[in-house]
């Protein structure tokens, strides 16, 4: 049987009703600069279950893949050529993958044609960025106005072992039994486990669960959406992806992971350390099986050494106890609901949380920008968390994103420098990630894309 299939795909749930102008605009994507972004994201959706987390490897392995928008009176269809056969059953595309494919088209076109070209949206200001995030999520049909706070964001590594994966399923199961919906980065590993566990619990409770996956074009090929996701959203970049998590989520559970998970931890800590957010309740739990206890000790020690004890107060570590995690989150969500009610904030979108512009504007991890990061103690814990987040974001870029992989191949590793009080714990943490094979899916020995000077 061939490992490539060509087919014409008709939309099911996304983009059923379109105006003629919208149809024409979508068809223009065939020849515009958007095509490359659309093609990459579409390939990632079709390549679900891939055993590599290198965007470059995925793209190189499918150079003959093509996708075209076909305009017609009743809407649009998609022609795919040389698509991965794993997306089909007996020649028909799997329904969930087909739905994800149209979600990609919806978000890529909406963001680039509706938001970026619309003068009413200002992506150069903090309020404008948050407004843009809101409209992307609303356009995707994600904002549920009839539900109390119940969305738990689950972060963690795509490259985790069976014990940690099974534990993430158990936590998802306990969350699901308590009628909590799951939001993740949409990929495999700790992003899939909680969703898989929650599906069983939701079925038992007859709960119409939401399994929300939020990603962005730079990472989606390395972390193809898992098949459980029933709400897929493609944000423009990593910063808006992170903001989307905290705007729609009501609490966060962090499982073991690598540099991407460390980036997410530093992002939420940068927000919680912002003095403007002192009164905003946002439950944050670090959890894993007994085998992962040492991992969270390392994370906790790193935070203590760099950001200090105030940052440690912002999260709770629960080891090997899925029930305790779910009960704690359920209890804390009552506080979130009461706070939203008292501040007249929406349950479905966290407007009150302050996200300053320095955490919203995209950080481009060039060699010069990485070398220029301020990793010194002469700044507030909030500012240091922002800069450390950027450092980890750059390492993610060099590990799995095509742009970063190419830059490292041409110029060598990114160089990071700073005070010993920061660089030594940073070095220890990164070395532990390498030793535990948390940097990439372990197909071979890891070659660092960074150098600590």
C-alpha positions as CSV (number, residue, x, y, z in Angstrom):
1,X,0.0,0.0,0.0
2,X,1.3,3.5,-0.9
3,X,2.2,5.8,2.0
4,X,0.8,8.8,0.1
5,X,-2.8,9.5,-0.9
6,X,-4.4,12.3,-3.0
7,X,-8.0,13.3,-2.4
8,X,-10.6,16.1,-2.5
9,X,-12.0,17.0,0.9
10,X,-15.3,18.6,1.8
11,X,-15.7,20.5,5.0
12,X,-17.8,19.0,7.8
13,X,-18.0,21.3,10.8
14,X,-15.7,24.3,10.1
15,X,-16.5,26.8,7.3
16,X,-19.8,25.4,6.3
17,X,-21.4,28.7,5.5
18,X,-19.3,31.3,3.6
19,X,-20.0,34.4,1.6
20,X,-18.8,34.7,-2.0
21,X,-16.2,37.3,-0.9
22,X,-14.9,34.9,1.8
23,X,-14.7,32.0,-0.8
24,X,-12.7,34.2,-3.2
25,X,-10.4,35.3,-0.4
26,X,-9.7,31.7,0.6
27,X,-9.0,30.7,-3.0
28,X,-6.4,33.4,-3.1
29,X,-4.4,31.5,-0.5
30,X,-3.3,29.2,-3.4
31,X,-1.0,31.8,-4.8
32,X,-0.3,34.1,-1.9
33,X,2.6,34.1,0.6
34,X,0.2,32.5,3.1
35,X,0.4,29.3,1.1
36,X,3.6,28.1,2.7
37,X,2.3,28.6,6.2
38,X,-1.0,26.9,5.3
39,X,0.8,24.0,3.7
40,X,3.0,23.5,6.7
41,X,0.1,23.5,9.2
42,X,-2.0,21.3,6.9
43,X,0.8,18.7,6.6
44,X,1.2,18.7,10.4
45,X,-2.5,17.9,10.9
46,X,-2.3,15.1,8.3
47,X,0.9,13.7,9.8
48,X,-0.6,13.0,13.3
49,X,1.2,10.2,15.1
50,X,4.6,11.1,13.6
51,X,7.6,9.7,15.5
52,X,9.8,12.8,14.9
53,X,9.7,16.2,16.5
54,X,11.9,18.0,14.0
55,X,9.9,20.3,11.7
56,X,12.7,20.1,9.1
57,X,12.5,16.3,9.0
58,X,8.8,16.4,8.5
59,X,8.9,18.9,5.7
60,X,11.9,17.2,4.0
61,X,10.1,13.9,4.1
62,X,7.0,15.3,2.4
63,X,8.4,17.7,-0.2
64,X,5.9,16.4,-2.7
65,X,2.9,17.3,-0.6
66,X,0.6,20.0,-1.9
67,X,-2.8,21.4,-0.9
68,X,-5.1,23.7,-2.9
69,X,-8.2,25.6,-2.1
70,X,-11.0,25.0,-4.7
71,X,-13.6,27.7,-4.8
72,X,-17.2,26.8,-5.7
73,X,-20.6,28.4,-5.3
74,X,-21.5,26.6,-2.0
75,X,-18.1,27.2,-0.3
76,X,-14.7,25.6,-0.7
77,X,-13.1,22.2,-1.0
78,X,-9.6,21.2,-0.5
79,X,-7.5,19.2,-3.0
80,X,-4.6,17.4,-1.2
81,X,-1.8,15.6,-3.1
82,X,0.6,13.1,-1.7
83,X,-0.8,13.4,1.8
84,X,0.4,10.9,4.5
85,X,-1.7,7.7,4.3
86,X,-2.1,7.6,8.1
87,X,-4.7,10.4,7.7
88,X,-7.1,8.0,5.8
89,X,-9.1,4.9,6.3
90,X,-10.0,2.9,3.2
91,X,-9.3,6.0,1.1
92,X,-11.5,8.3,3.2
93,X,-9.9,11.0,5.4
94,X,-10.5,10.5,9.1
95,X,-13.3,12.8,10.3
96,X,-11.3,14.4,13.1
97,X,-8.3,15.1,10.9
98,X,-10.6,16.6,8.2
99,X,-12.1,18.9,10.9
100,X,-8.6,19.9,12.0
101,X,-7.6,20.6,8.4
102,X,-10.4,23.1,8.0
103,X,-9.6,24.6,11.4
104,X,-6.1,25.4,10.0
105,X,-7.6,27.1,7.0
106,X,-10.1,29.0,9.1
107,X,-7.4,30.4,11.5
108,X,-4.6,31.1,9.0
109,X,-6.9,33.0,6.6
110,X,-8.8,34.8,9.4
111,X,-5.7,36.0,11.1
112,X,-3.9,37.2,8.0
113,X,-6.8,38.6,6.0
114,X,-9.2,39.8,8.7
115,X,-7.0,40.9,11.6
116,X,-3.6,41.9,10.2
117,X,-5.1,43.9,7.4
118,X,-7.9,45.5,9.5
119,X,-7.0,48.9,11.0
120,X,-9.3,48.2,13.9
121,X,-6.7,45.7,15.2
122,X,-3.4,47.1,16.6
123,X,-0.9,44.4,17.2
124,X,1.7,47.0,18.3
125,X,0.0,47.7,21.7
126,X,-0.7,45.4,24.7
127,X,-4.5,46.0,24.6
128,X,-4.5,45.5,20.8
129,X,-2.8,42.2,21.1
130,X,-5.2,41.0,23.7
131,X,-8.1,42.1,21.6
132,X,-6.7,40.2,18.7
133,X,-6.3,37.0,20.8
134,X,-10.0,37.4,21.8
135,X,-11.2,37.7,18.2
136,X,-9.2,34.7,17.0
137,X,-10.7,32.6,19.8
138,X,-14.2,33.9,19.3
139,X,-13.9,33.3,15.5
140,X,-12.9,29.7,16.3
141,X,-16.1,29.2,18.4
142,X,-14.1,28.5,21.5
143,X,-15.6,31.1,23.9
144,X,-18.5,29.3,25.8
145,X,-20.6,32.0,27.5
146,X,-22.8,29.5,29.3
147,X,-20.2,27.6,31.4
148,X,-18.7,28.3,34.8
149,X,-14.9,28.3,35.0
150,X,-13.9,24.7,34.3
151,X,-11.0,24.8,31.7
152,X,-7.8,23.3,33.1
153,X,-4.7,23.9,30.9
154,X,-2.3,21.0,31.0
155,X,1.3,21.6,30.1
156,X,4.1,19.1,29.8
157,X,6.6,17.4,27.5
158,X,5.8,15.7,24.2
159,X,8.9,13.5,24.8
160,X,8.0,11.7,28.0
161,X,8.2,8.1,29.1
162,X,5.3,5.6,29.6
163,X,5.1,6.0,33.4
164,X,4.7,9.8,33.1
165,X,2.3,9.5,30.2
166,X,0.1,7.1,32.1
167,X,0.1,9.4,35.2
168,X,-1.0,12.3,33.0
169,X,-4.0,10.1,31.9
170,X,-4.9,9.4,35.5
171,X,-4.9,13.1,36.3
172,X,-7.0,13.8,33.3
173,X,-9.4,11.1,34.4
174,X,-9.8,12.7,37.9
175,X,-10.3,16.2,36.4
176,X,-12.9,14.8,34.0
177,X,-14.8,13.1,36.8
178,X,-15.2,16.6,38.3
179,X,-16.5,18.0,35.0
180,X,-13.4,19.9,34.0
181,X,-12.5,20.5,30.4
182,X,-9.0,20.0,29.2
183,X,-6.8,22.5,27.2
184,X,-3.3,21.6,26.0
185,X,-0.8,22.4,23.3
186,X,-2.6,19.7,21.2
187,X,0.4,17.4,20.6
188,X,1.4,14.0,21.9
189,X,2.8,13.0,25.3
190,X,1.6,15.1,28.3
191,X,-0.6,17.0,25.9
192,X,-2.5,13.9,24.8
193,X,-2.5,12.0,28.1
194,X,-4.9,14.3,30.1
195,X,-7.3,14.4,27.2
196,X,-7.3,10.6,26.9
197,X,-8.0,10.2,30.6
198,X,-10.7,12.8,30.6
199,X,-12.6,11.2,27.7
200,X,-13.4,8.2,29.8
201,X,-14.4,10.2,32.8
202,X,-16.6,12.6,30.7
203,X,-18.3,9.5,29.2
204,X,-19.1,8.2,32.7
205,X,-20.4,11.6,33.8
206,X,-22.3,12.1,30.5
207,X,-20.4,15.4,30.2
208,X,-20.0,17.0,26.8
209,X,-16.3,17.6,27.2
210,X,-14.1,20.0,25.3
211,X,-10.6,19.0,24.4
212,X,-9.0,22.3,23.3
213,X,-5.7,22.3,21.5
214,X,-3.8,25.6,21.0
215,X,-0.7,25.7,18.8
216,X,1.1,28.0,16.3
217,X,2.7,27.5,12.8
218,X,6.3,27.3,14.1
219,X,5.6,24.3,16.4
220,X,2.7,22.4,14.9
221,X,4.8,20.2,12.6
222,X,6.9,19.1,15.6
223,X,3.8,18.5,17.7
224,X,1.1,17.3,15.4
225,X,-2.4,17.6,16.9
226,X,-3.5,14.4,18.6
227,X,-6.8,12.9,17.5
228,X,-8.7,13.6,20.7
229,X,-8.6,17.4,20.2
230,X,-12.1,18.6,19.2
231,X,-11.3,22.4,19.3
232,X,-8.1,23.2,17.4
233,X,-6.9,26.8,17.3
234,X,-3.8,28.1,15.4
235,X,-2.4,31.3,16.9
236,X,0.0,33.5,15.0
237,X,3.1,33.0,17.2
238,X,4.2,31.5,20.5
239,X,3.5,34.6,22.5
240,X,-0.1,34.8,21.4
241,X,-0.4,31.0,21.9
242,X,0.7,31.4,25.5
243,X,-1.6,34.4,26.1
244,X,-4.5,32.3,24.7
245,X,-3.8,29.6,27.3
246,X,-4.1,32.0,30.2
247,X,-7.1,34.0,28.8
248,X,-9.3,30.9,28.3
249,X,-7.9,28.7,31.0
250,X,-8.9,28.9,34.7
251,X,-6.1,26.9,36.2
252,X,-2.9,25.2,35.0
253,X,-1.5,21.7,35.7
254,X,2.1,21.2,34.7
255,X,3.5,17.7,34.0
256,X,7.2,16.8,33.5
257,X,8.7,18.1,30.3
258,X,11.7,19.8,28.7
259,X,12.6,23.3,27.6
260,X,9.2,23.9,26.2
261,X,7.6,23.2,29.5
262,X,10.2,25.3,31.3
263,X,9.3,28.2,28.9
264,X,5.6,27.8,29.8
265,X,6.4,27.7,33.5
266,X,8.4,30.9,33.3
267,X,5.7,32.6,31.2
268,X,3.0,32.0,33.8
269,X,5.4,32.9,36.6
270,X,6.2,36.2,34.9
271,X,2.5,37.0,34.9
272,X,1.9,36.0,38.5
273,X,5.0,38.0,39.6
274,X,3.7,41.1,37.9
275,X,2.6,43.4,40.8
276,X,-0.6,44.2,38.8
277,X,-1.7,40.6,39.1
278,X,-1.2,40.1,42.9
279,X,-4.9,39.8,43.6
280,X,-5.7,37.6,40.6
281,X,-6.3,34.0,41.6
282,X,-4.7,31.6,39.1
283,X,-4.2,28.0,40.5
284,X,-0.9,26.5,39.3
285,X,0.0,22.9,40.2
286,X,3.2,20.9,39.3
287,X,2.6,17.2,39.4
288,X,4.0,13.8,38.3
289,X,4.4,10.2,39.4
290,X,6.8,9.3,42.2
291,X,9.5,8.7,39.5
292,X,9.3,12.4,38.6
293,X,9.8,13.8,42.1
294,X,13.4,14.6,41.4
295,X,12.5,16.4,38.2
296,X,10.2,18.8,40.1
297,X,12.8,19.3,42.8
298,X,15.2,20.5,40.1
299,X,12.5,22.8,38.7
300,X,11.7,24.1,42.2
301,X,15.4,24.6,43.0
302,X,16.0,26.5,39.7
303,X,13.1,28.8,40.4
304,X,14.3,29.4,44.0
305,X,17.9,30.2,42.8
306,X,16.8,32.5,40.0
307,X,13.4,34.1,40.9
308,X,13.4,33.6,44.6
309,X,10.9,32.4,47.3
310,X,8.1,34.7,46.2
311,X,7.9,32.8,42.9
312,X,7.8,29.5,44.8
313,X,4.7,30.7,46.6
314,X,2.8,30.9,43.3
315,X,2.6,27.1,42.7
316,X,1.8,23.9,44.6
317,X,3.8,20.6,44.0
318,X,1.7,17.4,44.3
319,X,3.5,14.2,43.7
320,X,1.9,10.9,42.7
321,X,-1.7,11.8,43.7
322,X,-4.1,12.5,40.8
323,X,-7.1,12.7,43.2
324,X,-5.4,15.5,45.2
325,X,-4.5,17.4,42.0
326,X,-8.1,17.3,40.8
327,X,-9.6,18.2,44.2
328,X,-7.2,21.1,44.7
329,X,-8.0,22.4,41.2
330,X,-11.7,22.1,41.7
331,X,-11.5,23.9,45.0
332,X,-9.4,26.7,43.5
333,X,-11.8,27.2,40.6
334,X,-14.4,28.3,43.1
335,X,-12.1,31.2,44.1
336,X,-11.6,32.0,40.4
337,X,-15.3,32.1,39.9
338,X,-15.9,34.3,42.9
339,X,-13.2,36.7,41.8
340,X,-14.5,36.9,38.2
341,X,-18.0,37.6,39.6
342,X,-16.7,40.3,42.0
343,X,-14.6,42.0,39.3
344,X,-17.4,41.6,36.6
345,X,-14.9,39.7,34.5
346,X,-16.1,37.2,31.9
347,X,-16.0,33.5,32.9
348,X,-14.9,32.6,29.3
349,X,-12.0,35.1,28.8
350,X,-9.7,36.5,31.5
351,X,-9.7,40.2,30.7
352,X,-8.4,41.3,34.2
353,X,-5.1,39.5,34.0
354,X,-2.4,41.9,33.0
355,X,-0.1,40.8,30.2
356,X,2.4,43.6,29.7
357,X,3.7,44.2,26.2
358,X,7.2,42.8,26.9
359,X,5.7,39.3,27.3
360,X,3.3,39.8,24.3
361,X,5.6,41.0,21.5
362,X,7.2,38.1,19.5
363,X,10.8,37.3,20.5
364,X,12.8,36.3,17.4
365,X,15.6,34.0,18.6
366,X,18.4,35.1,16.3
367,X,22.0,34.6,17.5
368,X,22.3,38.3,18.3
369,X,19.0,38.4,20.2
370,X,19.9,35.3,22.3
371,X,23.3,36.7,23.1
372,X,21.7,40.1,24.1
373,X,19.3,38.6,26.7
374,X,19.6,40.2,30.1
375,X,20.3,37.2,32.4
376,X,21.6,39.2,35.3
377,X,20.3,39.8,38.9
378,X,20.1,43.6,38.5
379,X,16.3,43.4,37.7
380,X,13.1,42.4,39.3
381,X,12.0,38.8,39.5
382,X,9.2,39.6,37.0
383,X,11.7,41.0,34.5
384,X,14.1,38.1,34.9
385,X,11.3,35.6,34.4
386,X,10.5,37.3,31.1
387,X,14.1,37.1,29.9
388,X,14.5,33.5,31.0
389,X,11.3,32.6,29.2
390,X,12.8,34.0,26.0
391,X,16.0,32.0,26.5
392,X,14.1,28.8,26.8
393,X,12.0,29.8,23.8
394,X,15.2,30.2,21.7
395,X,16.3,26.7,22.7
396,X,13.0,25.3,21.7
397,X,13.5,27.1,18.4
398,X,16.9,25.6,17.9
399,X,15.7,22.1,18.8
400,X,12.6,21.6,16.7
401,X,11.7,24.5,14.5
402,X,12.9,24.7,10.9
403,X,14.1,28.3,11.3
404,X,16.2,27.5,14.4
405,X,17.6,24.2,13.1
406,X,18.8,26.0,10.0
407,X,20.3,28.9,11.9
408,X,22.2,26.5,14.2
409,X,23.5,24.6,11.2
410,X,24.8,27.8,9.6
411,X,26.2,29.7,12.6
412,X,26.6,27.2,15.4
413,X,24.9,27.1,18.8
414,X,23.1,30.1,20.4
415,X,25.2,31.7,23.1
416,X,23.8,32.8,26.5
417,X,25.6,34.7,29.1
418,X,24.8,36.2,32.5
419,X,25.5,36.2,36.2
420,X,26.8,33.0,37.9
421,X,23.8,32.9,40.2
422,X,21.7,32.4,37.1
423,X,23.9,30.6,34.7
424,X,24.9,27.8,37.1
425,X,21.3,26.7,37.9
426,X,20.4,27.1,34.3
427,X,23.3,24.9,33.2
428,X,22.3,22.3,35.8
429,X,18.7,22.3,34.7
430,X,19.5,22.0,31.0
431,X,22.0,19.2,31.7
432,X,19.3,17.3,33.6
433,X,17.0,17.6,30.6
434,X,19.7,16.2,28.3
435,X,20.4,13.3,30.7
436,X,16.8,12.4,31.0
437,X,16.2,12.7,27.2
438,X,13.7,15.5,27.6
439,X,15.1,17.7,24.9
440,X,13.8,15.9,21.9
441,X,12.2,12.6,20.9
442,X,15.2,10.4,21.5
443,X,16.0,9.1,18.1
444,X,19.7,9.8,18.5
445,X,22.2,11.4,20.9
446,X,21.2,15.1,21.5
447,X,23.5,17.8,20.3
448,X,22.9,21.0,22.2
449,X,21.8,24.0,20.2
450,X,23.0,26.4,22.9
451,X,26.2,27.3,24.7
452,X,26.4,28.9,28.1
453,X,29.2,31.5,28.2
